[in-house]
């Protein structure tokens, strides 16, 4: 039972960290163009 008191906050912190990283990447334009890299290999 004591393990749950440790694991729940750790899992919540990791989840919030992943959501924060995703929001940061969207705001910085990391996910703007998803088509060009897939077509770039065909142009060579």
C-alpha positions as CSV (number, residue, x, y, z in Angstrom):
1,X,0.0,0.0,0.0
2,X,2.9,2.4,0.7
3,X,4.2,1.8,-2.8
4,X,1.0,3.4,-4.2
5,X,1.7,6.6,-2.3
6,X,5.0,6.7,-4.2
7,X,3.9,5.5,-7.6
8,X,0.8,7.6,-8.1
9,X,2.6,11.0,-7.7
10,X,5.4,9.8,-10.0
11,X,3.0,8.6,-12.7
12,X,1.0,11.9,-12.5
13,X,4.3,13.9,-12.7
14,X,5.3,11.9,-15.8
15,X,1.9,12.3,-17.4
16,X,2.0,16.1,-16.8
17,X,5.5,16.2,-18.2
18,X,4.6,14.4,-21.4
19,X,1.6,16.6,-21.9
20,X,3.7,19.7,-21.3
21,X,6.3,18.5,-23.8
22,X,3.6,17.9,-26.4
23,X,2.1,21.4,-25.9
24,X,5.6,22.9,-26.1
25,X,6.3,21.1,-29.3
26,X,3.0,22.2,-30.9
27,X,3.5,25.8,-29.9
28,X,7.1,25.8,-31.3
29,X,6.0,24.5,-34.7
30,X,7.4,21.0,-34.5
31,X,4.2,19.5,-35.9
32,X,3.3,22.0,-38.6
33,X,4.3,20.1,-41.8
34,X,3.8,16.4,-41.6
35,X,3.6,15.7,-45.4
36,X,6.9,17.1,-46.8
37,X,9.3,14.7,-45.0
38,X,7.3,11.7,-46.4
39,X,7.5,13.1,-50.0
40,X,11.1,14.2,-49.7
41,X,12.4,10.7,-50.1
42,X,10.5,10.3,-53.4
43,X,12.0,13.4,-54.9
44,X,15.6,12.1,-54.8
